[in-house]
Amino acid sequence: MRYFAIIILFLATASCLTNSNIHVDELKYGSFETTLEDKETISYAIRNDSIQIEDFNGIKDTFNIKWIDQFEYVLVKKNPKTMLDSTPFHVKITGIKNNTYTFNAYYKGSNFKQKGTAVKLN
């Protein structure tokens, strides 16, 4: 039974990656449009493997980005002005399809969670 569970997990992970036109490493850089689950909150970001510059409603913020593994990264504002700004924001990629990925995100130590979709623009 244990081997069956491992095989299912492997196939699910492999199918997530092989059905996509974008490789997971390509998510570490580029331009992205992010839409949260409410479909009303949209932001734009430019990212390399260590910095993300995000534009939300005309306000730009720069974040340090640390990749934990291929499917998870942490954002921290480069110049925080409040306690919330200095709280790490964890993002877990939950699926990849074509040039889009879905994610779950949360502030460290908080019950606040967000779900959304990011589209790689270039």
N, CA, C and O atoms as CSV, one atom per row, in Angstrom:
chain,resi,resn,atom,element,x,y,z
A,1,MET,N,N,0.825,-1.199,0.000
A,1,MET,CA,C,0.000,0.000,0.000
A,1,MET,C,C,0.861,1.251,0.000
A,1,MET,O,O,0.537,2.237,-0.663
A,2,ARG,N,N,1.955,1.211,0.742
A,2,ARG,CA,C,2.846,2.366,0.828
A,2,ARG,C,C,3.445,2.677,-0.536
A,2,ARG,O,O,3.552,3.842,-0.918
A,3,TYR,N,N,3.835,1.638,-1.274
A,3,TYR,CA,C,4.409,1.834,-2.597
A,3,TYR,C,C,3.376,2.407,-3.561
A,3,TYR,O,O,3.703,3.234,-4.411
A,4,PHE,N,N,2.145,1.969,-3.428
A,4,PHE,CA,C,1.064,2.487,-4.261
A,4,PHE,C,C,0.886,3.990,-4.039
A,4,PHE,O,O,0.727,4.747,-4.996
A,5,ALA,N,N,0.914,4.417,-2.779
A,5,ALA,CA,C,0.780,5.841,-2.453
A,5,ALA,C,C,1.947,6.641,-3.023
A,5,ALA,O,O,1.754,7.747,-3.528
A,6,ILE,N,N,3.146,6.091,-2.947
A,6,ILE,CA,C,4.324,6.780,-3.479
A,6,ILE,C,C,4.219,6.905,-4.994
A,6,ILE,O,O,4.546,7.953,-5.551
A,7,ILE,N,N,3.771,5.859,-5.660
A,7,ILE,CA,C,3.622,5.888,-7.119
A,7,ILE,C,C,2.572,6.918,-7.521
A,7,ILE,O,O,2.786,7.678,-8.465
A,8,ILE,N,N,1.447,6.955,-6.822
A,8,ILE,CA,C,0.397,7.933,-7.116
A,8,ILE,C,C,0.927,9.347,-6.927
A,8,ILE,O,O,0.686,10.210,-7.771
A,9,LEU,N,N,1.638,9.598,-5.844
A,9,LEU,CA,C,2.210,10.915,-5.590
A,9,LEU,C,C,3.188,11.293,-6.694
A,9,LEU,O,O,3.174,12.428,-7.172
A,10,PHE,N,N,4.033,10.359,-7.100
A,10,PHE,CA,C,4.996,10.628,-8.169
A,10,PHE,C,C,4.284,10.962,-9.473
A,10,PHE,O,O,4.650,11.926,-10.146
A,11,LEU,N,N,3.273,10.181,-9.838
A,11,LEU,CA,C,2.543,10.415,-11.087
A,11,LEU,C,C,1.808,11.750,-11.063
A,11,LEU,O,O,1.768,12.452,-12.073
A,12,ALA,N,N,1.237,12.101,-9.938
A,12,ALA,CA,C,0.538,13.383,-9.826
A,12,ALA,C,C,1.508,14.538,-9.989
A,12,ALA,O,O,1.207,15.512,-10.679
A,13,THR,N,N,2.668,14.438,-9.359
A,13,THR,CA,C,3.675,15.492,-9.468
A,13,THR,C,C,4.223,15.545,-10.886
A,13,THR,O,O,4.358,16.629,-11.454
A,14,ALA,N,N,4.534,14.418,-11.455
A,14,ALA,CA,C,5.094,14.376,-12.807
A,14,ALA,C,C,4.098,14.896,-13.823
A,14,ALA,O,O,4.484,15.616,-14.744
A,15,SER,N,N,2.832,14.554,-13.684
A,15,SER,CA,C,1.846,15.019,-14.653
A,15,SER,C,C,1.650,16.517,-14.544
A,15,SER,O,O,1.392,17.178,-15.550
A,16,CYS,N,N,1.766,17.062,-13.355
A,16,CYS,CA,C,1.663,18.508,-13.172
A,16,CYS,C,C,2.761,19.210,-13.955
A,16,CYS,O,O,2.523,20.257,-14.558
A,17,LEU,N,N,3.946,18.649,-13.950
A,17,LEU,CA,C,5.072,19.281,-14.619
A,17,LEU,C,C,5.102,18.989,-16.113
A,17,LEU,O,O,5.476,19.864,-16.894
A,18,THR,N,N,4.725,17.801,-16.532
A,18,THR,CA,C,4.843,17.462,-17.943
A,18,THR,C,C,3.705,18.011,-18.781
A,18,THR,O,O,3.867,18.139,-19.995
A,19,ASN,N,N,2.567,18.341,-18.200
A,19,ASN,CA,C,1.463,18.900,-18.964
A,19,ASN,C,C,1.621,20.393,-19.202
A,19,ASN,O,O,0.770,21.002,-19.850
A,20,SER,N,N,2.649,20.973,-18.714
A,20,SER,CA,C,2.813,22.412,-18.841
A,20,SER,C,C,3.749,22.746,-19.986
A,20,SER,O,O,4.610,21.952,-20.363
A,21,ASN,N,N,3.562,23.938,-20.529
A,21,ASN,CA,C,4.457,24.435,-21.565
A,21,ASN,C,C,5.604,25.217,-20.948
A,21,ASN,O,O,6.556,25.569,-21.646
A,22,ILE,N,N,5.533,25.487,-19.690
A,22,ILE,CA,C,6.552,26.265,-18.998
A,22,ILE,C,C,7.226,25.366,-17.966
A,22,ILE,O,O,6.562,24.594,-17.274
A,23,HIS,N,N,8.506,25.470,-17.873
A,23,HIS,CA,C,9.252,24.680,-16.887
A,23,HIS,C,C,9.258,25.443,-15.568
A,23,HIS,O,O,9.299,26.673,-15.558
A,24,VAL,N,N,9.219,24.726,-14.474
A,24,VAL,CA,C,9.131,25.353,-13.157
A,24,VAL,C,C,10.272,26.351,-12.912
A,24,VAL,O,O,10.060,27.367,-12.251
A,25,ASP,N,N,11.474,26.082,-13.431
A,25,ASP,CA,C,12.583,27.018,-13.241
A,25,ASP,C,C,12.340,28.362,-13.934
A,25,ASP,O,O,12.925,29.374,-13.549
A,26,GLU,N,N,11.482,28.371,-14.952
A,26,GLU,CA,C,11.166,29.610,-15.659
A,26,GLU,C,C,10.275,30.541,-14.829
A,26,GLU,O,O,10.061,31.692,-15.209
A,27,LEU,N,N,9.762,30.056,-13.712
A,27,LEU,CA,C,8.938,30.896,-12.838
A,27,LEU,C,C,9.786,31.794,-11.950
A,27,LEU,O,O,9.251,32.654,-11.251
A,28,LYS,N,N,11.084,31.609,-11.969
A,28,LYS,CA,C,11.975,32.400,-11.121
A,28,LYS,C,C,12.318,33.742,-11.734
A,28,LYS,O,O,12.945,34.574,-11.078
A,29,TYR,N,N,11.924,33.972,-12.965
A,29,TYR,CA,C,12.221,35.253,-13.610
A,29,TYR,C,C,11.126,35.575,-14.620
A,29,TYR,O,O,10.411,34.689,-15.087
A,30,GLY,N,N,11.009,36.859,-14.947
A,30,GLY,CA,C,10.037,37.285,-15.947
A,30,GLY,C,C,9.021,38.253,-15.388
A,30,GLY,O,O,9.135,38.721,-14.255
A,31,SER,N,N,8.017,38.546,-16.210
A,31,SER,CA,C,6.915,39.434,-15.833
A,31,SER,C,C,5.666,38.593,-15.606
A,31,SER,O,O,5.398,37.647,-16.347
A,32,PHE,N,N,4.906,38.949,-14.575
A,32,PHE,CA,C,3.740,38.160,-14.188
A,32,PHE,C,C,2.551,39.068,-13.883
A,32,PHE,O,O,2.709,40.175,-13.367
A,33,GLU,N,N,1.361,38.573,-14.213
A,33,GLU,CA,C,0.112,39.203,-13.782
A,33,GLU,C,C,-0.521,38.244,-12.789
A,33,GLU,O,O,-0.770,37.082,-13.110
A,34,THR,N,N,-0.781,38.731,-11.584
A,34,THR,CA,C,-1.329,37.893,-10.522
A,34,THR,C,C,-2.753,38.324,-10.209
A,34,THR,O,O,-3.025,39.507,-10.010
A,35,THR,N,N,-3.655,37.357,-10.167
A,35,THR,CA,C,-5.048,37.602,-9.817
A,35,THR,C,C,-5.376,36.750,-8.602
A,35,THR,O,O,-5.153,35.539,-8.609
A,36,LEU,N,N,-5.906,37.381,-7.559
A,36,LEU,CA,C,-6.297,36.628,-6.366
A,36,LEU,C,C,-7.651,35.976,-6.587
A,36,LEU,O,O,-8.352,36.272,-7.555
A,37,GLU,N,N,-8.000,35.098,-5.684
A,37,GLU,CA,C,-9.209,34.293,-5.789
A,37,GLU,C,C,-10.477,35.133,-5.982
A,37,GLU,O,O,-11.430,34.675,-6.612
A,38,ASP,N,N,-10.494,36.351,-5.449
A,38,ASP,CA,C,-11.680,37.199,-5.574
A,38,ASP,C,C,-11.873,37.743,-6.990
A,38,ASP,O,O,-12.900,38.360,-7.274
A,39,LYS,N,N,-10.917,37.527,-7.871
A,39,LYS,CA,C,-10.930,37.953,-9.275
A,39,LYS,C,C,-10.910,39.472,-9.439
A,39,LYS,O,O,-10.976,39.962,-10.566
A,40,GLU,N,N,-10.823,40.221,-8.353
A,40,GLU,CA,C,-10.797,41.676,-8.422
A,40,GLU,C,C,-9.428,42.250,-8.087
A,40,GLU,O,O,-9.104,43.362,-8.507
A,41,THR,N,N,-8.629,41.515,-7.346
A,41,THR,CA,C,-7.320,41.985,-6.919
A,41,THR,C,C,-6.275,41.500,-7.915
A,41,THR,O,O,-5.966,40.311,-7.989
A,42,ILE,N,N,-5.732,42.462,-8.691
A,42,ILE,CA,C,-4.757,42.140,-9.725
A,42,ILE,C,C,-3.499,42.972,-9.488
A,42,ILE,O,O,-3.573,44.169,-9.209
A,43,SER,N,N,-2.350,42.321,-9.602
A,43,SER,CA,C,-1.077,43.036,-9.496
A,43,SER,C,C,-0.150,42.549,-10.602
A,43,SER,O,O,-0.381,41.503,-11.208
A,44,TYR,N,N,0.887,43.314,-10.850
A,44,TYR,CA,C,1.885,42.984,-11.870
A,44,TYR,C,C,3.250,42.945,-11.199
A,44,TYR,O,O,3.545,43.757,-10.322
A,45,ALA,N,N,4.075,42.001,-11.615
A,45,ALA,CA,C,5.396,41.862,-10.998
A,45,ALA,C,C,6.438,41.530,-12.048
A,45,ALA,O,O,6.170,40.863,-13.047
A,46,ILE,N,N,7.635,42.024,-11.781
A,46,ILE,CA,C,8.820,41.646,-12.543
A,46,ILE,C,C,9.738,40.971,-11.544
A,46,ILE,O,O,9.990,41.496,-10.459
A,47,ARG,N,N,10.240,39.792,-11.921
A,47,ARG,CA,C,10.989,38.983,-10.966
A,47,ARG,C,C,12.256,38.435,-11.603
A,47,ARG,O,O,12.268,38.022,-12.762
A,48,ASN,N,N,13.334,38.444,-10.800
A,48,ASN,CA,C,14.463,37.581,-11.118
A,48,ASN,C,C,14.559,36.601,-9.962
A,48,ASN,O,O,13.656,36.574,-9.126
A,49,ASP,N,N,15.586,35.812,-9.878
A,49,ASP,CA,C,15.590,34.768,-8.850
A,49,ASP,C,C,15.761,35.293,-7.430
A,49,ASP,O,O,15.634,34.516,-6.483
A,50,SER,N,N,16.048,36.601,-7.240
A,50,SER,CA,C,16.245,37.102,-5.877
A,50,SER,C,C,15.474,38.387,-5.549
A,50,SER,O,O,15.401,38.769,-4.381
A,51,ILE,N,N,14.905,39.055,-6.544
A,51,ILE,CA,C,14.174,40.311,-6.330
A,51,ILE,C,C,12.862,40.262,-7.113
A,51,ILE,O,O,12.812,39.764,-8.238
A,52,GLN,N,N,11.809,40.785,-6.500
A,52,GLN,CA,C,10.531,40.943,-7.194
A,52,GLN,C,C,10.060,42.375,-7.008
A,52,GLN,O,O,9.977,42.853,-5.877
A,53,ILE,N,N,9.751,43.068,-8.094
A,53,ILE,CA,C,9.193,44.411,-8.058
A,53,ILE,C,C,7.736,44.282,-8.467
A,53,ILE,O,O,7.420,43.837,-9.570
A,54,GLU,N,N,6.853,44.682,-7.554
A,54,GLU,CA,C,5.422,44.486,-7.765
A,54,GLU,C,C,4.706,45.819,-7.845
A,54,GLU,O,O,5.009,46.742,-7.089
A,55,ASP,N,N,3.752,45.918,-8.765
A,55,ASP,CA,C,2.931,47.107,-8.938
A,55,ASP,C,C,1.482,46.719,-8.646
A,55,ASP,O,O,0.883,45.910,-9.354
A,56,PHE,N,N,0.931,47.321,-7.577
A,56,PHE,CA,C,-0.453,47.085,-7.199
A,56,PHE,C,C,-1.137,48.430,-7.053
A,56,PHE,O,O,-0.787,49.215,-6.172
A,57,ASN,N,N,-2.103,48.702,-7.905
A,57,ASN,CA,C,-2.834,49.978,-7.904
A,57,ASN,C,C,-1.896,51.178,-7.998
A,57,ASN,O,O,-2.113,52.191,-7.333
A,58,GLY,N,N,-0.866,51.069,-8.813
A,58,GLY,CA,C,0.063,52.178,-9.022
A,58,GLY,C,C,1.118,52.327,-7.948
A,58,GLY,O,O,1.950,53.230,-8.028
A,59,ILE,N,N,1.107,51.466,-6.946
A,59,ILE,CA,C,2.108,51.511,-5.876
A,59,ILE,C,C,3.107,50.389,-6.122
A,59,ILE,O,O,2.737,49.219,-6.226
A,60,LYS,N,N,4.383,50.767,-6.213
A,60,LYS,CA,C,5.429,49.772,-6.461
A,60,LYS,C,C,6.138,49.427,-5.165
A,60,LYS,O,O,6.457,50.304,-4.361
A,61,ASP,N,N,6.378,48.142,-4.974
A,61,ASP,CA,C,7.128,47.634,-3.829
A,61,ASP,C,C,8.186,46.667,-4.339
A,61,ASP,O,O,7.979,45.955,-5.322
A,62,THR,N,N,9.312,46.656,-3.656
A,62,THR,CA,C,10.389,45.726,-3.988
A,62,THR,C,C,10.491,44.695,-2.874
A,62,THR,O,O,10.502,45.036,-1.691
A,63,PHE,N,N,10.563,43.438,-3.269
A,63,PHE,CA,C,10.640,42.329,-2.328
A,63,PHE,C,C,11.908,41.531,-2.576
A,63,PHE,O,O,12.311,41.324,-3.720
A,64,ASN,N,N,12.529,41.088,-1.498
A,64,ASN,CA,C,13.562,40.068,-1.607
A,64,ASN,C,C,12.819,38.748,-1.731
A,64,ASN,O,O,11.835,38.514,-1.030
A,65,ILE,N,N,13.285,37.899,-2.611
A,65,ILE,CA,C,12.637,36.609,-2.802
A,65,ILE,C,C,13.650,35.505,-2.532
A,65,ILE,O,O,14.768,35.523,-3.045
A,66,LYS,N,N,13.232,34.549,-1.717
A,66,LYS,CA,C,14.094,33.410,-1.394
A,66,LYS,C,C,13.335,32.145,-1.771
A,66,LYS,O,O,12.251,31.871,-1.257
A,67,TRP,N,N,13.926,31.391,-2.674
A,67,TRP,CA,C,13.312,30.142,-3.106
A,67,TRP,C,C,13.670,29.033,-2.124
A,67,TRP,O,O,14.847,28.737,-1.919
A,68,ILE,N,N,12.661,28.424,-1.521
A,68,ILE,CA,C,12.860,27.312,-0.586
A,68,ILE,C,C,13.094,26.026,-1.371
A,68,ILE,O,O,13.979,25.236,-1.041
A,69,ASP,N,N,12.304,25.829,-2.398
A,69,ASP,CA,C,12.481,24.720,-3.340
A,69,ASP,C,C,11.848,25.166,-4.655
A,69,ASP,O,O,11.526,26.344,-4.807
A,70,GLN,N,N,11.664,24.261,-5.599
A,70,GLN,CA,C,11.136,24.646,-6.907
A,70,GLN,C,C,9.710,25.156,-6.853
A,70,GLN,O,O,9.285,25.890,-7.745
A,71,PHE,N,N,8.958,24.781,-5.822
A,71,PHE,CA,C,7.546,25.124,-5.755
A,71,PHE,C,C,7.176,26.044,-4.598
A,71,PHE,O,O,5.992,26.258,-4.339
A,72,GLU,N,N,8.148,26.583,-3.910
A,72,GLU,CA,C,7.842,27.439,-2.764
A,72,GLU,C,C,8.891,28.531,-2.621
A,72,GLU,O,O,10.093,28.284,-2.720
A,73,TYR,N,N,8.397,29.757,-2.382
A,73,TYR,CA,C,9.305,30.869,-2.151
A,73,TYR,C,C,8.733,31.796,-1.088
A,73,TYR,O,O,7.549,31.740,-0.756
A,74,VAL,N,N,9.609,32.650,-0.563
A,74,VAL,CA,C,9.230,33.583,0.492
A,74,VAL,C,C,9.559,34.998,0.014
A,74,VAL,O,O,10.649,35.261,-0.494
A,75,LEU,N,N,8.592,35.902,0.186
A,75,LEU,CA,C,8.784,37.311,-0.150
A,75,LEU,C,C,8.862,38.134,1.125
A,75,LEU,O,O,8.065,37.942,2.044
A,76,VAL,N,N,9.825,39.053,1.183
A,76,VAL,CA,C,9.934,40.004,2.294
A,76,VAL,C,C,10.217,41.368,1.677
A,76,VAL,O,O,11.112,41.507,0.844
A,77,LYS,N,N,9.445,42.376,2.092
A,77,LYS,CA,C,9.664,43.716,1.550
A,77,LYS,C,C,11.080,44.176,1.833
A,77,LYS,O,O,11.609,43.979,2.927
A,78,LYS,N,N,11.684,44.791,0.828
A,78,LYS,CA,C,13.066,45.245,0.953
A,78,LYS,C,C,13.182,46.405,1.938
A,78,LYS,O,O,14.144,46.471,2.702
A,79,ASN,N,N,12.211,47.323,1.928
A,79,ASN,CA,C,12.205,48.470,2.842
A,79,ASN,C,C,10.877,48.517,3.594
A,79,ASN,O,O,10.008,49.323,3.259
A,80,PRO,N,N,10.708,47.669,4.603
A,80,PRO,CA,C,9.425,47.620,5.321
A,80,PRO,C,C,9.171,48.892,6.125
A,80,PRO,O,O,10.081,49.479,6.711
A,81,LYS,N,N,7.898,49.297,6.130
A,81,LYS,CA,C,7.508,50.490,6.889
A,81,LYS,C,C,6.659,50.131,8.104
A,81,LYS,O,O,6.509,50.936,9.023
A,82,THR,N,N,6.106,48.922,8.104
A,82,THR,CA,C,5.274,48.470,9.220
A,82,THR,C,C,5.702,47.065,9.623
A,82,THR,O,O,6.511,46.426,8.950
A,83,MET,N,N,5.146,46.602,10.726
A,83,MET,CA,C,5.436,45.243,11.187
A,83,MET,C,C,4.945,44.219,10.161
A,83,MET,O,O,5.624,43.225,9.903
A,84,LEU,N,N,3.762,44.460,9.574
A,84,LEU,CA,C,3.238,43.544,8.564
A,84,LEU,C,C,4.158,43.502,7.340
A,84,LEU,O,O,4.366,42.439,6.755
A,85,ASP,N,N,4.708,44.662,6.953
A,85,ASP,CA,C,5.632,44.721,5.812
A,85,ASP,C,C,6.869,43.863,6.030
A,85,ASP,O,O,7.447,43.358,5.067
A,86,SER,N,N,7.279,43.694,7.263
A,86,SER,CA,C,8.490,42.920,7.536
A,86,SER,C,C,8.202,41.438,7.782
A,86,SER,O,O,9.121,40.653,8.015
A,87,THR,N,N,6.910,41.057,7.730
A,87,THR,CA,C,6.528,39.662,7.932
A,87,THR,C,C,6.717,38.882,6.640
A,87,THR,O,O,6.219,39.302,5.595
A,88,PRO,N,N,7.423,37.756,6.683
A,88,PRO,CA,C,7.615,36.951,5.474
A,88,PRO,C,C,6.280,36.450,4.916
A,88,PRO,O,O,5.395,36.034,5.663
A,89,PHE,N,N,6.159,36.500,3.595
A,89,PHE,CA,C,4.969,36.060,2.887
A,89,PHE,C,C,5.337,34.811,2.092
A,89,PHE,O,O,6.085,34.893,1.118
A,90,HIS,N,N,4.811,33.651,2.505
A,90,HIS,CA,C,5.140,32.362,1.890
A,90,HIS,C,C,4.190,32.074,0.735
A,90,HIS,O,O,2.975,32.222,0.864
A,91,VAL,N,N,4.756,31.663,-0.391
A,91,VAL,CA,C,3.962,31.324,-1.567
A,91,VAL,C,C,4.297,29.884,-1.973
A,91,VAL,O,O,5.461,29.542,-2.178
A,92,LYS,N,N,3.270,29.058,-2.083
A,92,LYS,CA,C,3.428,27.661,-2.483
A,92,LYS,C,C,2.723,27.464,-3.822
A,92,LYS,O,O,1.511,27.652,-3.922
A,93,ILE,N,N,3.482,27.084,-4.855
A,93,ILE,CA,C,2.923,26.819,-6.167
A,93,ILE,C,C,2.220,25.463,-6.115
A,93,ILE,O,O,2.818,24.451,-5.749
A,94,THR,N,N,0.934,25.463,-6.489
A,94,THR,CA,C,0.146,24.241,-6.372
A,94,THR,C,C,-0.151,23.581,-7.721
A,94,THR,O,O,-0.569,22.424,-7.765
A,95,GLY,N,N,0.060,24.298,-8.801
A,95,GLY,CA,C,-0.183,23.712,-10.114
A,95,GLY,C,C,0.390,24.595,-11.206
A,95,GLY,O,O,0.484,25.812,-11.052
A,96,ILE,N,N,0.772,23.969,-12.312
A,96,ILE,CA,C,1.322,24.690,-13.462
A,96,ILE,C,C,0.629,24.172,-14.710
A,96,ILE,O,O,0.533,22.963,-14.923
A,97,LYS,N,N,0.146,25.099,-15.537
A,97,LYS,CA,C,-0.469,24.715,-16.804
A,97,LYS,C,C,-0.222,25.827,-17.807
A,97,LYS,O,O,-0.531,26.993,-17.560
A,98,ASN,N,N,0.342,25.438,-18.948
A,98,ASN,CA,C,0.718,26.398,-19.978
A,98,ASN,C,C,1.637,27.452,-19.382
A,98,ASN,O,O,2.693,27.104,-18.854
A,99,ASN,N,N,1.274,28.730,-19.446
A,99,ASN,CA,C,2.114,29.791,-18.881
A,99,ASN,C,C,1.531,30.335,-17.578
A,99,ASN,O,O,1.790,31.482,-17.212
A,100,THR,N,N,0.749,29.519,-16.882
A,100,THR,CA,C,0.027,29.937,-15.675
A,100,THR,C,C,0.346,29.005,-14.520
A,100,THR,O,O,0.520,27.800,-14.705
A,101,TYR,N,N,0.420,29.581,-13.320
A,101,TYR,CA,C,0.513,28.722,-12.131
A,101,TYR,C,C,-0.465,29.195,-11.079
A,101,TYR,O,O,-0.761,30.385,-10.970
A,102,THR,N,N,-0.964,28.239,-10.302
A,102,THR,CA,C,-1.838,28.546,-9.174
A,102,THR,C,C,-1.010,28.462,-7.906
A,102,THR,O,O,0.006,27.768,-7.856
A,103,PHE,N,N,-1.453,29.175,-6.883
A,103,PHE,CA,C,-0.678,29.210,-5.647
A,103,PHE,C,C,-1.576,29.406,-4.432
A,103,PHE,O,O,-2.704,29.890,-4.531
A,104,ASN,N,N,-1.038,29.015,-3.292
A,104,ASN,CA,C,-1.585,29.328,-1.967
A,104,ASN,C,C,-0.520,30.161,-1.270
A,104,ASN,O,O,0.672,29.893,-1.413
A,105,ALA,N,N,-0.940,31.162,-0.521
A,105,ALA,CA,C,0.024,32.035,0.137
A,105,ALA,C,C,-0.477,32.429,1.527
A,105,ALA,O,O,-1.678,32.439,1.798
A,106,TYR,N,N,0.484,32.755,2.401
A,106,TYR,CA,C,0.125,33.165,3.760
A,106,TYR,C,C,1.277,33.955,4.376
A,106,TYR,O,O,2.432,33.813,3.976
A,107,TYR,N,N,0.937,34.789,5.354
A,107,TYR,CA,C,1.949,35.474,6.157
A,107,TYR,C,C,2.415,34.533,7.251
A,107,TYR,O,O,1.607,33.847,7.877
A,108,LYS,N,N,3.713,34.502,7.480
A,108,LYS,CA,C,4.269,33.636,8.515
A,108,LYS,C,C,3.621,33.953,9.862
A,108,LYS,O,O,3.532,35.115,10.260
A,109,GLY,N,N,3.171,32.910,10.555
A,109,GLY,CA,C,2.574,33.077,11.877
A,109,GLY,C,C,1.141,33.569,11.858
A,109,GLY,O,O,0.613,33.954,12.902
A,110,SER,N,N,0.490,33.569,10.691
A,110,SER,CA,C,-0.865,34.086,10.577
A,110,SER,C,C,-1.790,33.022,10.003
A,110,SER,O,O,-1.352,32.126,9.281
A,111,ASN,N,N,-3.072,33.131,10.331
A,111,ASN,CA,C,-4.076,32.257,9.741
A,111,ASN,C,C,-4.597,32.808,8.416
A,111,ASN,O,O,-5.365,32.136,7.726
A,112,PHE,N,N,-4.186,34.027,8.054
A,112,PHE,CA,C,-4.599,34.662,6.808
A,112,PHE,C,C,-4.011,33.887,5.634
A,112,PHE,O,O,-2.800,33.677,5.569
A,113,LYS,N,N,-4.867,33.464,4.707
A,113,LYS,CA,C,-4.410,32.710,3.541
A,113,LYS,C,C,-5.016,33.316,2.281
A,113,LYS,O,O,-6.124,33.853,2.304
A,114,GLN,N,N,-4.277,33.221,1.191
A,114,GLN,CA,C,-4.759,33.685,-0.102
A,114,GLN,C,C,-4.538,32.588,-1.135
A,114,GLN,O,O,-3.600,31.797,-1.029
A,115,LYS,N,N,-5.407,32.553,-2.125
A,115,LYS,CA,C,-5.237,31.684,-3.277
A,115,LYS,C,C,-5.275,32.577,-4.505
A,115,LYS,O,O,-5.938,33.614,-4.513
A,116,GLY,N,N,-4.571,32.171,-5.522
A,116,GLY,CA,C,-4.588,32.977,-6.719
A,116,GLY,C,C,-3.943,32.271,-7.892
A,116,GLY,O,O,-3.553,31.105,-7.825
A,117,THR,N,N,-3.851,33.031,-8.969
A,117,THR,CA,C,-3.284,32.556,-10.222
A,117,THR,C,C,-2.311,33.606,-10.744
A,117,THR,O,O,-2.588,34.804,-10.687
A,118,ALA,N,N,-1.182,33.151,-11.249
A,118,ALA,CA,C,-0.213,34.052,-11.862
A,118,ALA,C,C,0.036,33.595,-13.287
A,118,ALA,O,O,0.212,32.406,-13.553
A,119,VAL,N,N,0.049,34.561,-14.204
A,119,VAL,CA,C,0.296,34.290,-15.612
A,119,VAL,C,C,1.625,34.907,-15.987
A,119,VAL,O,O,1.852,36.093,-15.748
A,120,LYS,N,N,2.506,34.111,-16.572
A,120,LYS,CA,C,3.798,34.641,-17.030
A,120,LYS,C,C,3.546,35.368,-18.347
A,120,LYS,O,O,3.034,34.781,-19.301
A,121,LEU,N,N,3.907,36.643,-18.393
A,121,LEU,CA,C,3.614,37.482,-19.545
A,121,LEU,C,C,4.680,37.395,-20.632
A,121,LEU,O,O,4.383,37.629,-21.803
A,122,ASN,N,N,5.904,37.066,-20.269
A,122,ASN,CA,C,6.952,36.972,-21.297
A,122,ASN,C,C,7.781,35.744,-21.108
A,122,ASN,O,O,8.708,35.501,-21.879
